[in-house]
Amino acid sequence: MQNLLEIGKIVRTHGIKGAVKVISYLDGVNFSIFKHIYIGHEKLSANIIKSQPLNNDAFSVQIDILNSVEIAEKYKNKSIYIDRKEYPTYKDKIYLSDLIGVPVISENDKILGNMVDFEDYGASVILTIKCGAVSYSIPYVDEIIKYDNIKNAFIIDEQKFKDLRV
C-alpha cells in the first residue's frame, strides 16, 4: 500500500444510482484508463465500473462498492489512489511524487534541505522543504525553484529561499 499515488478526490454524489463526481489531479491523463482504485485513508479497494468526463478535470465515476446515493454520500471528500505501477510512464516526464527526498541546493551547490512533500492546489504547487527539524513551504515556480535532472536536485537562490520560506 506504500506505492499508491493519489489521483483525485470525490467531491459529491452525481446522479441517483451512487455515481460520484471526482476531481482529477491528473494533467493530460484520461481518468477512465484506471480500473482498480483505493479510496480514503483506509485505502478501501474498489473497481471503477464506468467513467465519463464532465469538464477539464472532473469525471462522473460509477464505483462498484458505491451502489446508492446514501452510500456514495459517505465517501464525499475522500481521496482516490491507484497503484503506482498502473500509472502511465512517459519518457520525458518526471512526477513530483517520484522526487520526494530529493535535495534542495543553492546555486553554489550548498545543501539547504530535502523536498519531503508537495501539495497541488490547482493554480499552484507548494513544495515542503525539510531543513533539519524545521519544514518550510515554497511555491514551485520556475522563477523561484527549479528541478535539475542532471544534478537530481531542486535548485533555489539561497536568499530567495530565506525570504520565501513560511
Protein Blocks (a to p, Z undefined) as FASTA:
>chain_A
ZZcccfbdcfbdedjeopacdddfbehiafklpmbdcedjkopacddfbdcdfblmbccd
ddfklmbfklmmmmgoiacdddfklpccdfkbccfklmgoiacddfkopafbdcfbdcde
hjaccddddehjbccdddddfkloccdfklopadddfklmmmmpZZ
